[in-house]
Structure formats: structure tokens, C-alpha cells
Amino acid sequence: MDVPLLGPRRSTLTVSPRGASACHVDWVFVAEPQPPPDVGGIKENTERLYGGALDAVRYTVEKMSA
């Protein structure tokens, strides 16, 4: 699968506590895709990339708190 080229971009990660053993994560990603924009491909690749990154964050936090 080709990864679409991205121009200027910004990502913000906010983690908010939800009780003693839970949290809520908001990850906002804003980018200006370079032509030609492939909205479906960008959405799929972004969800795959950031989904994997969030899984890694969860794994690390759970391992540290065990």
C-alpha cells in the first residue's frame, strides 16, 4: 500500500484520567495532503499508523503500571 505524501501537518495528543485505572485519549491530526489527494487512502493509512501507535502507548502504560 502506498503512503500518501503529506505536506504541513500537526498532531496533538491529550490524555485525560478516567478514574484510578483508566484514561481517555484524544489524538488530533491535521495535514495538508499533497496532490492528488486520495481521501480514502489517507484515512486508512492514518487510522492504521495512529491506531498502531496508540496500541503501543497502551501496552507501555499497562506494562509500567503492572
PQR file with spaces between the fields and no chain letter, atoms N, CA, C, O and H, PARSE charges and radii, in Angstrom:
ATOM       1  N    MET     1       0.841   -1.167    0.000 -0.4000 1.5000
ATOM       2  CA   MET     1       0.000    0.000    0.000 -0.0000 2.0000
ATOM       3  C    MET     1       0.890    1.234    0.000  0.5500 1.7000
ATOM       4  O    MET     1       1.847    1.302    0.771 -0.5500 1.4000
ATOM       5  N    ASP     2       0.593    2.205   -0.847 -0.4000 1.5000
ATOM       6  CA   ASP     2       1.342    3.449   -0.891 -0.0000 2.0000
ATOM       7  C    ASP     2       0.877    4.373    0.226  0.5500 1.7000
ATOM       8  O    ASP     2      -0.316    4.476    0.511 -0.5500 1.4000
ATOM       9  H    ASP     2      -0.184    2.150   -1.473  0.4000 1.0000
ATOM      10  N    VAL     3       1.841    5.045    0.855 -0.4000 1.5000
ATOM      11  CA   VAL     3       1.510    6.032    1.879 -0.0000 2.0000
ATOM      12  C    VAL     3       1.434    7.380    1.191  0.5500 1.7000
ATOM      13  O    VAL     3       2.408    7.804    0.569 -0.5500 1.4000
ATOM      14  H    VAL     3       2.810    4.961    0.624  0.4000 1.0000
ATOM      15  N    PRO     4       0.294    8.070    1.286 -0.5600 1.5000
ATOM      16  CA   PRO     4       0.172    9.366    0.619  0.2800 2.0000
ATOM      17  C    PRO     4       1.135   10.385    1.199  0.5500 1.7000
ATOM      18  O    PRO     4       1.429   10.364    2.394 -0.5500 1.4000
ATOM      19  N    LEU     5       1.619   11.268    0.356 -0.4000 1.5000
ATOM      20  CA   LEU     5       2.532   12.314    0.804 -0.0000 2.0000
ATOM      21  C    LEU     5       1.751   13.379    1.553  0.5500 1.7000
ATOM      22  O    LEU     5       0.672   13.792    1.127 -0.5500 1.4000
ATOM      23  H    LEU     5       1.380   11.284   -0.614  0.4000 1.0000
ATOM      24  N    LEU     6       2.297   13.807    2.647 -0.4000 1.5000
ATOM      25  CA   LEU     6       1.655   14.834    3.438 -0.0000 2.0000
ATOM      26  C    LEU     6       2.517   16.077    3.448  0.5500 1.7000
ATOM      27  O    LEU     6       3.742   16.001    3.532 -0.5500 1.4000
ATOM      28  H    LEU     6       3.173   13.472    2.992  0.4000 1.0000
ATOM      29  N    GLY     7       1.870   17.210    3.362 -0.4000 1.5000
ATOM      30  CA   GLY     7       2.561   18.483    3.464 -0.0000 2.0000
ATOM      31  C    GLY     7       2.648   18.883    4.926  0.5500 1.7000
ATOM      32  O    GLY     7       2.899   18.037    5.785 -0.5500 1.4000
ATOM      33  H    GLY     7       0.874   17.271    3.294  0.4000 1.0000
ATOM      34  N    PRO     8       2.442   20.168    5.224 -0.5600 1.5000
ATOM      35  CA   PRO     8       2.468   20.622    6.611  0.2800 2.0000
ATOM      36  C    PRO     8       1.462   19.825    7.450  0.5500 1.7000
ATOM      37  O    PRO     8       0.345   19.555    7.010 -0.5500 1.4000
ATOM      38  N    ARG     9       1.875   19.459    8.650 -0.4000 1.5000
ATOM      39  CA   ARG     9       0.983   18.669    9.499 -0.0000 2.0000
ATOM      40  C    ARG     9       1.248   18.978   10.963  0.5500 1.7000
ATOM      41  O    ARG     9       2.313   19.467   11.341 -0.5500 1.4000
ATOM      42  H    ARG     9       2.783   19.678    9.007  0.4000 1.0000
ATOM      43  N    ARG    10       0.238   18.674   11.773 -0.4000 1.5000
ATOM      44  CA   ARG    10       0.338   18.897   13.210 -0.0000 2.0000
ATOM      45  C    ARG    10      -0.461   17.814   13.906  0.5500 1.7000
ATOM      46  O    ARG    10      -1.536   17.425   13.448 -0.5500 1.4000
ATOM      47  H    ARG    10      -0.626   18.277   11.466  0.4000 1.0000
ATOM      48  N    SER    11       0.064   17.339   14.998 -0.4000 1.5000
ATOM      49  CA   SER    11      -0.588   16.293   15.763 -0.0000 2.0000
ATOM      50  C    SER    11      -0.595   16.694   17.230  0.5500 1.7000
ATOM      51  O    SER    11       0.412   17.162   17.760 -0.5500 1.4000
ATOM      52  H    SER    11       0.936   17.655   15.370  0.4000 1.0000
ATOM      53  N    THR    12      -1.741   16.507   17.883 -0.4000 1.5000
ATOM      54  CA   THR    12      -1.866   16.820   19.303 -0.0000 2.0000
ATOM      55  C    THR    12      -2.442   15.605   20.013  0.5500 1.7000
ATOM      56  O    THR    12      -3.473   15.069   19.607 -0.5500 1.4000
ATOM      57  H    THR    12      -2.560   16.126   17.452  0.4000 1.0000
ATOM      58  N    LEU    13      -1.775   15.178   21.068 -0.4000 1.5000
ATOM      59  CA   LEU    13      -2.210   14.034   21.861 -0.0000 2.0000
ATOM      60  C    LEU    13      -2.564   14.540   23.252  0.5500 1.7000
ATOM      61  O    LEU    13      -1.745   15.168   23.922 -0.5500 1.4000
ATOM      62  H    LEU    13      -0.938   15.614   21.397  0.4000 1.0000
ATOM      63  N    THR    14      -3.807   14.256   23.685 -0.4000 1.5000
ATOM      64  CA   THR    14      -4.264   14.655   25.010 -0.0000 2.0000
ATOM      65  C    THR    14      -4.771   13.417   25.738  0.5500 1.7000
ATOM      66  O    THR    14      -5.638   12.701   25.237 -0.5500 1.4000
ATOM      67  H    THR    14      -4.473   13.745   23.141  0.4000 1.0000
ATOM      68  N    VAL    15      -4.222   13.174   26.921 -0.4000 1.5000
ATOM      69  CA   VAL    15      -4.640   12.034   27.740 -0.0000 2.0000
ATOM      70  C    VAL    15      -5.299   12.587   28.996  0.5500 1.7000
ATOM      71  O    VAL    15      -4.702   13.381   29.722 -0.5500 1.4000
ATOM      72  H    VAL    15      -3.517   13.755   27.328  0.4000 1.0000
ATOM      73  N    SER    16      -6.550   12.158   29.250 -0.4000 1.5000
ATOM      74  CA   SER    16      -7.300   12.618   30.414 -0.0000 2.0000
ATOM      75  C    SER    16      -7.629   11.425   31.307  0.5500 1.7000
ATOM      76  O    SER    16      -8.059   10.381   30.815 -0.5500 1.4000
ATOM      77  H    SER    16      -7.036   11.512   28.660  0.4000 1.0000
ATOM      78  N    PRO    17      -7.430   11.574   32.618 -0.5600 1.5000
ATOM      79  CA   PRO    17      -7.740   10.468   33.524  0.2800 2.0000
ATOM      80  C    PRO    17      -9.239   10.182   33.568  0.5500 1.7000
ATOM      81  O    PRO    17     -10.064   11.091   33.482 -0.5500 1.4000
ATOM      82  N    ARG    18      -9.562    8.926   33.701 -0.4000 1.5000
ATOM      83  CA   ARG    18     -10.947    8.474   33.854 -0.0000 2.0000
ATOM      84  C    ARG    18     -10.977    7.461   34.991  0.5500 1.7000
ATOM      85  O    ARG    18     -11.094    6.259   34.756 -0.5500 1.4000
ATOM      86  H    ARG    18      -8.891    8.187   33.770  0.4000 1.0000
ATOM      87  N    GLY    19     -10.872    7.943   36.208 -0.4000 1.5000
ATOM      88  CA   GLY    19     -10.837    7.050   37.356 -0.0000 2.0000
ATOM      89  C    GLY    19      -9.419    6.619   37.679  0.5500 1.7000
ATOM      90  O    GLY    19      -8.451    7.157   37.142 -0.5500 1.4000
ATOM      91  H    GLY    19     -10.776    8.920   36.399  0.4000 1.0000
ATOM      92  N    ALA    20      -9.310    5.631   38.574 -0.4000 1.5000
ATOM      93  CA   ALA    20      -7.999    5.190   39.059 -0.0000 2.0000
ATOM      94  C    ALA    20      -7.231    4.353   38.056  0.5500 1.7000
ATOM      95  O    ALA    20      -6.002    4.314   38.109 -0.5500 1.4000
ATOM      96  H    ALA    20     -10.096    5.194   39.010  0.4000 1.0000
ATOM      97  N    SER    21      -7.915    3.685   37.150 -0.4000 1.5000
ATOM      98  CA   SER    21      -7.195    2.762   36.262 -0.0000 2.0000
ATOM      99  C    SER    21      -7.604    2.896   34.799  0.5500 1.7000
ATOM     100  O    SER    21      -7.497    1.938   34.032 -0.5500 1.4000
ATOM     101  H    SER    21      -8.914    3.716   37.107  0.4000 1.0000
ATOM     102  N    ALA    22      -8.069    4.070   34.413 -0.4000 1.5000
ATOM     103  CA   ALA    22      -8.479    4.257   33.016 -0.0000 2.0000
ATOM     104  C    ALA    22      -8.153    5.680   32.565  0.5500 1.7000
ATOM     105  O    ALA    22      -7.938    6.574   33.384 -0.5500 1.4000
ATOM     106  H    ALA    22      -8.156    4.847   35.035  0.4000 1.0000
ATOM     107  N    CYS    23      -8.123    5.866   31.265 -0.4000 1.5000
ATOM     108  CA   CYS    23      -7.912    7.196   30.712 -0.0000 2.0000
ATOM     109  C    CYS    23      -8.627    7.298   29.363  0.5500 1.7000
ATOM     110  O    CYS    23      -9.052    6.300   28.783 -0.5500 1.4000
ATOM     111  H    CYS    23      -8.298    5.140   30.600  0.4000 1.0000
ATOM     112  N    HIS    24      -8.741    8.517   28.896 -0.4000 1.5000
ATOM     113  CA   HIS    24      -9.324    8.791   27.584 -0.0000 2.0000
ATOM     114  C    HIS    24      -8.260    9.503   26.764  0.5500 1.7000
ATOM     115  O    HIS    24      -7.613   10.429   27.254 -0.5500 1.4000
ATOM     116  H    HIS    24      -8.395    9.328   29.367  0.4000 1.0000
ATOM     117  N    VAL    25      -8.074    9.075   25.515 -0.4000 1.5000
ATOM     118  CA   VAL    25      -7.059    9.668   24.652 -0.0000 2.0000
ATOM     119  C    VAL    25      -7.734   10.336   23.466  0.5500 1.7000
ATOM     120  O    VAL    25      -8.532    9.719   22.762 -0.5500 1.4000
ATOM     121  H    VAL    25      -8.600    8.322   25.118  0.4000 1.0000
ATOM     122  N    ASP    26      -7.407   11.601   23.254 -0.4000 1.5000
ATOM     123  CA   ASP    26      -7.798   12.322   22.037 -0.0000 2.0000
ATOM     124  C    ASP    26      -6.530   12.568   21.247  0.5500 1.7000
ATOM     125  O    ASP    26      -5.575   13.155   21.755 -0.5500 1.4000
ATOM     126  H    ASP    26      -6.758   12.103   23.826  0.4000 1.0000
ATOM     127  N    TRP    27      -6.524   12.115   19.996 -0.4000 1.5000
ATOM     128  CA   TRP    27      -5.369   12.335   19.133 -0.0000 2.0000
ATOM     129  C    TRP    27      -5.877   13.033   17.885  0.5500 1.7000
ATOM     130  O    TRP    27      -6.571   12.432   17.065 -0.5500 1.4000
ATOM     131  H    TRP    27      -7.300   11.638   19.584  0.4000 1.0000
ATOM     132  N    VAL    28      -5.532   14.296   17.745 -0.4000 1.5000
ATOM     133  CA   VAL    28      -5.978   15.102   16.611 -0.0000 2.0000
ATOM     134  C    VAL    28      -4.803   15.257   15.654  0.5500 1.7000
ATOM     135  O    VAL    28      -3.706   15.651   16.049 -0.5500 1.4000
ATOM     136  H    VAL    28      -4.968   14.785   18.411  0.4000 1.0000
ATOM     137  N    PHE    29      -5.055   14.943   14.393 -0.4000 1.5000
ATOM     138  CA   PHE    29      -4.029   15.014   13.357 -0.0000 2.0000
ATOM     139  C    PHE    29      -4.567   15.875   12.220  0.5500 1.7000
ATOM     140  O    PHE    29      -5.606   15.564   11.636 -0.5500 1.4000
ATOM     141  H    PHE    29      -5.946   14.623   14.072  0.4000 1.0000
ATOM     142  N    VAL    30      -3.860   16.951   11.909 -0.4000 1.5000
ATOM     143  CA   VAL    30      -4.266   17.853   10.833 -0.0000 2.0000
ATOM     144  C    VAL    30      -3.131   17.895    9.816  0.5500 1.7000
ATOM     145  O    VAL    30      -1.974   18.109   10.177 -0.5500 1.4000
ATOM     146  H    VAL    30      -3.016   17.203   12.383  0.4000 1.0000
ATOM     147  N    ALA    31      -3.466   17.688    8.538 -0.4000 1.5000
ATOM     148  CA   ALA    31      -2.430   17.692    7.498 -0.0000 2.0000
ATOM     149  C    ALA    31      -2.983   18.283    6.218  0.5500 1.7000
ATOM     150  O    ALA    31      -4.195   18.334    6.010 -0.5500 1.4000
ATOM     151  H    ALA    31      -4.406   17.514    8.244  0.4000 1.0000
ATOM     152  N    GLU    32      -2.083   18.724    5.370 -0.4000 1.5000
ATOM     153  CA   GLU    32      -2.432   19.214    4.047 -0.0000 2.0000
ATOM     154  C    GLU    32      -1.847   18.241    3.027  0.5500 1.7000
ATOM     155  O    GLU    32      -0.676   18.361    2.666 -0.5500 1.4000
ATOM     156  H    GLU    32      -1.098   18.682    5.539  0.4000 1.0000
ATOM     157  N    PRO    33      -2.654   17.263    2.549 -0.5600 1.5000
ATOM     158  CA   PRO    33      -2.131   16.273    1.614  0.2800 2.0000
ATOM     159  C    PRO    33      -1.663   16.927    0.319  0.5500 1.7000
ATOM     160  O    PRO    33      -2.256   17.887   -0.174 -0.5500 1.4000
ATOM     161  N    GLN    34      -0.590   16.379   -0.206 -0.4000 1.5000
ATOM     162  CA   GLN    34      -0.075   16.860   -1.481 -0.0000 2.0000
ATOM     163  C    GLN    34      -0.895   16.230   -2.611  0.5500 1.7000
ATOM     164  O    GLN    34      -1.346   15.092   -2.477 -0.5500 1.4000
ATOM     165  H    GLN    34      -0.108   15.599    0.195  0.4000 1.0000
ATOM     166  N    PRO    35      -1.094   16.942   -3.709 -0.5600 1.5000
ATOM     167  CA   PRO    35      -1.898   16.389   -4.803  0.2800 2.0000
ATOM     168  C    PRO    35      -1.278   15.114   -5.347  0.5500 1.7000
ATOM     169  O    PRO    35      -0.055   14.979   -5.297 -0.5500 1.4000
ATOM     170  N    PRO    36      -2.039   14.193   -5.851 -0.5600 1.5000
ATOM     171  CA   PRO    36      -3.509   14.204   -5.812  0.2800 2.0000
ATOM     172  C    PRO    36      -4.006   13.634   -4.484  0.5500 1.7000
ATOM     173  O    PRO    36      -3.534   12.582   -4.053 -0.5500 1.4000
ATOM     174  N    PRO    37      -4.951   14.312   -3.830 -0.5600 1.5000
ATOM     175  CA   PRO    37      -5.438   13.788   -2.553  0.2800 2.0000
ATOM     176  C    PRO    37      -6.272   12.529   -2.751  0.5500 1.7000
ATOM     177  O    PRO    37      -7.200   12.507   -3.559 -0.5500 1.4000
ATOM     178  N    ASP    38      -5.942   11.510   -2.024 -0.4000 1.5000
ATOM     179  CA   ASP    38      -6.682   10.249   -2.015 -0.0000 2.0000
ATOM     180  C    ASP    38      -7.270   10.117   -0.617  0.5500 1.7000
ATOM     181  O    ASP    38      -6.657    9.523    0.270 -0.5500 1.4000
ATOM     182  H    ASP    38      -5.188   11.528   -1.368  0.4000 1.0000
ATOM     183  N    VAL    39      -8.462   10.674   -0.427 -0.4000 1.5000
ATOM     184  CA   VAL    39      -9.060   10.762    0.897 -0.0000 2.0000
ATOM     185  C    VAL    39      -9.194    9.386    1.543  0.5500 1.7000
ATOM     186  O    VAL    39      -8.879    9.225    2.722 -0.5500 1.4000
ATOM     187  H    VAL    39      -8.960   11.156   -1.147  0.4000 1.0000
ATOM     188  N    GLY    40      -9.651    8.409    0.797 -0.4000 1.5000
ATOM     189  CA   GLY    40      -9.801    7.066    1.344 -0.0000 2.0000
ATOM     190  C    GLY    40      -8.478    6.485    1.797  0.5500 1.7000
ATOM     191  O    GLY    40      -8.387    5.908    2.880 -0.5500 1.4000
ATOM     192  H    GLY    40      -9.907    8.539   -0.161  0.4000 1.0000
ATOM     193  N    GLY    41      -7.448    6.633    0.972 -0.4000 1.5000
ATOM     194  CA   GLY    41      -6.128    6.116    1.313 -0.0000 2.0000
ATOM     195  C    GLY    41      -5.525    6.832    2.502  0.5500 1.7000
ATOM     196  O    GLY    41      -4.897    6.207    3.356 -0.5500 1.4000
ATOM     197  H    GLY    41      -7.522    7.102    0.092  0.4000 1.0000
ATOM     198  N    ILE    42      -5.714    8.141    2.561 -0.4000 1.5000
ATOM     199  CA   ILE    42      -5.188    8.923    3.681 -0.0000 2.0000
ATOM     200  C    ILE    42      -5.864    8.488    4.974  0.5500 1.7000
ATOM     201  O    ILE    42      -5.195    8.284    5.987 -0.5500 1.4000
ATOM     202  H    ILE    42      -6.224    8.648    1.866  0.4000 1.0000
ATOM     203  N    LYS    43      -7.180    8.345    4.945 -0.4000 1.5000
ATOM     204  CA   LYS    43      -7.928    7.932    6.131 -0.0000 2.0000
ATOM     205  C    LYS    43      -7.470    6.545    6.599  0.5500 1.7000
ATOM     206  O    LYS    43      -7.207    6.340    7.783 -0.5500 1.4000
ATOM     207  H    LYS    43      -7.723    8.510    4.123  0.4000 1.0000
ATOM     208  N    GLU    44      -7.380    5.619    5.681 -0.4000 1.5000
ATOM     209  CA   GLU    44      -6.973    4.253    6.020 -0.0000 2.0000
ATOM     210  C    GLU    44      -5.557    4.216    6.596  0.5500 1.7000
ATOM     211  O    GLU    44      -5.322    3.577    7.621 -0.5500 1.4000
ATOM     212  H    GLU    44      -7.594    5.786    4.719  0.4000 1.0000
ATOM     213  N    ASN    45      -4.620    4.893    5.946 -0.4000 1.5000
ATOM     214  CA   ASN    45      -3.235    4.890    6.405 -0.0000 2.0000
ATOM     215  C    ASN    45      -3.089    5.586    7.755  0.5500 1.7000
ATOM     216  O    ASN    45      -2.329    5.135    8.611 -0.5500 1.4000
ATOM     217  H    ASN    45      -4.811    5.412    5.112  0.4000 1.0000
ATOM     218  N    THR    46      -3.817    6.683    7.942 -0.4000 1.5000
ATOM     219  CA   THR    46      -3.735    7.411    9.204 -0.0000 2.0000
ATOM     220  C    THR    46      -4.291    6.575   10.344  0.5500 1.7000
ATOM     221  O    THR    46      -3.692    6.520   11.418 -0.5500 1.4000
ATOM     222  H    THR    46      -4.435    7.050    7.247  0.4000 1.0000
ATOM     223  N    GLU    47      -5.430    5.923   10.128 -0.4000 1.5000
ATOM     224  CA   GLU    47      -6.009    5.065   11.165 -0.0000 2.0000
ATOM     225  C    GLU    47      -5.075    3.901   11.491  0.5500 1.7000
ATOM     226  O    GLU    47      -4.927    3.533   12.656 -0.5500 1.4000
ATOM     227  H    GLU    47      -5.917    5.968    9.256  0.4000 1.0000
ATOM     228  N    ARG    48      -4.451    3.329   10.480 -0.4000 1.5000
ATOM     229  CA   ARG    48      -3.527    2.217   10.702 -0.0000 2.0000
ATOM     230  C    ARG    48      -2.293    2.679   11.481  0.5500 1.7000
ATOM     231  O    ARG    48      -1.885    2.037   12.448 -0.5500 1.4000
ATOM     232  H    ARG    48      -4.571    3.628    9.534  0.4000 1.0000
ATOM     233  N    LEU    49      -1.712    3.784   11.054 -0.4000 1.5000
ATOM     234  CA   LEU    49      -0.497    4.301   11.691 -0.0000 2.0000
ATOM     235  C    LEU    49      -0.764    4.717   13.132  0.5500 1.7000
ATOM     236  O    LEU    49      -0.068    4.277   14.047 -0.5500 1.4000
ATOM     237  H    LEU    49      -2.044    4.305   10.268  0.4000 1.0000
ATOM     238  N    TYR    50      -1.770    5.564   13.336 -0.4000 1.5000
ATOM     239  CA   TYR    50      -2.035    6.070   14.675 -0.0000 2.0000
ATOM     240  C    TYR    50      -2.696    5.020   15.558  0.5500 1.7000
ATOM     241  O    TYR    50      -2.499    5.032   16.773 -0.5500 1.4000
ATOM     242  H    TYR    50      -2.336    5.922   12.592  0.4000 1.0000
ATOM     243  N    GLY    51      -3.470    4.119   14.979 -0.4000 1.5000
ATOM     244  CA   GLY    51      -4.035    3.018   15.757 -0.0000 2.0000
ATOM     245  C    GLY    51      -2.926    2.147   16.335  0.5500 1.7000
ATOM     246  O    GLY    51      -2.975    1.759   17.503 -0.5500 1.4000
ATOM     247  H    GLY    51      -3.630    4.109   13.992  0.4000 1.0000
ATOM     248  N    GLY    52      -1.934    1.846   15.516 -0.4000 1.5000
ATOM     249  CA   GLY    52      -0.783    1.068   15.989 -0.0000 2.0000
ATOM     250  C    GLY    52       0.002    1.812   17.054  0.5500 1.7000
ATOM     251  O    GLY    52       0.464    1.212   18.024 -0.5500 1.4000
ATOM     252  H    GLY    52      -1.895    2.161   14.568  0.4000 1.0000
ATOM     253  N    ALA    53       0.154    3.117   16.876 -0.4000 1.5000
ATOM     254  CA   ALA    53       0.880    3.918   17.857 -0.0000 2.0000
ATOM     255  C    ALA    53       0.122    3.947   19.185  0.5500 1.7000
ATOM     256  O    ALA    53       0.737    3.841   20.246 -0.5500 1.4000
ATOM     257  H    ALA    53      -0.221    3.605   16.088  0.4000 1.0000
ATOM     258  N    LEU    54      -1.199    4.089   19.139 -0.4000 1.5000
ATOM     259  CA   LEU    54      -1.991    4.089   20.374 -0.0000 2.0000
ATOM     260  C    LEU    54      -1.926    2.732   21.070  0.5500 1.7000
ATOM     261  O    LEU    54      -1.876    2.665   22.298 -0.5500 1.4000
ATOM     262  H    LEU    54      -1.698    4.175   18.277  0.4000 1.0000
ATOM     263  N    ASP    55      -1.926    1.652   20.291 -0.4000 1.5000
ATOM     264  CA   ASP    55      -1.770    0.315   20.876 -0.0000 2.0000
ATOM     265  C    ASP    55      -0.435    0.205   21.611  0.5500 1.7000
ATOM     266  O    ASP    55      -0.361   -0.379   22.692 -0.5500 1.4000
ATOM     267  H    ASP    55      -1.967    1.706   19.294  0.4000 1.0000
ATOM     268  N    ALA    56       0.616    0.768   21.019 -0.4000 1.5000
ATOM     269  CA   ALA    56       1.939    0.729   21.648 -0.0000 2.0000
ATOM     270  C    ALA    56       1.959    1.551   22.932  0.5500 1.7000
ATOM     271  O    ALA    56       2.567    1.139   23.920 -0.5500 1.4000
ATOM     272  H    ALA    56       0.556    1.242   20.141  0.4000 1.0000
ATOM     273  N    VAL    57       1.302    2.709   22.929 -0.4000 1.5000
ATOM     274  CA   VAL    57       1.222    3.534   24.139 -0.0000 2.0000
ATOM     275  C    VAL    57       0.474    2.772   25.224  0.5500 1.7000
ATOM     276  O    VAL    57       0.908    2.742   26.376 -0.5500 1.4000
ATOM     277  H    VAL    57       0.809    3.045   22.126  0.4000 1.0000
ATOM     278  N    ARG    58      -0.647    2.157   24.861 -0.4000 1.5000
ATOM     279  CA   ARG    58      -1.433    1.393   25.840 -0.0000 2.0000
ATOM     280  C    ARG    58      -0.593    0.264   26.432  0.5500 1.7000
ATOM     281  O    ARG    58      -0.572    0.077   27.648 -0.5500 1.4000
ATOM     282  H    ARG    58      -1.000    2.182   23.925  0.4000 1.0000
ATOM     283  N    TYR    59       0.090   -0.479   25.587 -0.4000 1.5000
ATOM     284  CA   TYR    59       0.918   -1.596   26.043 -0.0000 2.0000
ATOM     285  C    TYR    59       1.979   -1.114   27.031  0.5500 1.7000
ATOM     286  O    TYR    59       2.184   -1.728   28.078 -0.5500 1.4000
ATOM     287  H    TYR    59       0.073   -0.328   24.599  0.4000 1.0000
ATOM     288  N    THR    60       2.646   -0.020   26.697 -0.4000 1.5000
ATOM     289  CA   THR    60       3.704    0.516   27.547 -0.0000 2.0000
ATOM     290  C    THR    60       3.164    0.960   28.897  0.5500 1.7000
ATOM     291  O    THR    60       3.748    0.656   29.937 -0.5500 1.4000
ATOM     292  H    THR    60       2.480    0.479   25.846  0.4000 1.0000
ATOM     293  N    VAL    61       2.044    1.682   28.877 -0.4000 1.5000
ATOM     294  CA   VAL    61       1.461    2.178   30.126 -0.0000 2.0000
ATOM     295  C    VAL    61       0.998    1.001   30.994  0.5500 1.7000
ATOM     296  O    VAL    61       1.245    0.981   32.200 -0.5500 1.4000
ATOM     297  H    VAL    61       1.570    1.929   28.032  0.4000 1.0000
ATOM     298  N    GLU    62       0.332    0.029   30.380 -0.4000 1.5000
ATOM     299  CA   GLU    62      -0.139   -1.114   31.148 -0.0000 2.0000
ATOM     300  C    GLU    62       1.026   -1.920   31.733  0.5500 1.7000
ATOM     301  O    GLU    62       0.942   -2.412   32.858 -0.5500 1.4000
ATOM     302  H    GLU    62       0.132    0.045   29.401  0.4000 1.0000
ATOM     303  N    LYS    63       2.104   -2.049   30.970 -0.4000 1.5000
ATOM     304  CA   LYS    63       3.273   -2.788   31.451 -0.0000 2.0000
ATOM     305  C    LYS    63       3.930   -2.044   32.617  0.5500 1.7000
ATOM     306  O    LYS    63       4.370   -2.668   33.583 -0.5500 1.4000
ATOM     307  H    LYS    63       2.172   -1.649   30.056  0.4000 1.0000
ATOM     308  N    MET    64       3.995   -0.705   32.526 -0.4000 1.5000
ATOM     309  CA   MET    64       4.624    0.088   33.586 -0.0000 2.0000
ATOM     310  C    MET    64       3.794    0.083   34.863  0.5500 1.7000
ATOM     311  O    MET    64       4.342    0.202   35.959 -0.5500 1.4000
ATOM     312  H    MET    64       3.638   -0.198   31.741  0.4000 1.0000
ATOM     313  N    SER    65       2.487   -0.052   34.733 -0.4000 1.5000
ATOM     314  CA   SER    65       1.624    0.024   35.916 -0.0000 2.0000
ATOM     315  C    SER    65       1.297   -1.349   36.498  0.5500 1.7000
ATOM     316  O    SER    65       0.564   -1.452   37.482 -0.5500 1.4000
ATOM     317  H    SER    65       2.041   -0.148   33.843  0.4000 1.0000
ATOM     318  N    ALA    66       1.840   -2.398   35.892 -0.4000 1.5000
ATOM     319  CA   ALA    66       1.563   -3.766   36.396 -0.0000 2.0000
ATOM     320  C    ALA    66       2.441   -4.110   37.574  0.5500 1.7000
ATOM     321  O    ALA    66       2.342   -5.210   38.117 -0.5500 1.4000
ATOM     322  H    ALA    66       2.435   -2.315   35.092  0.4000 1.0000
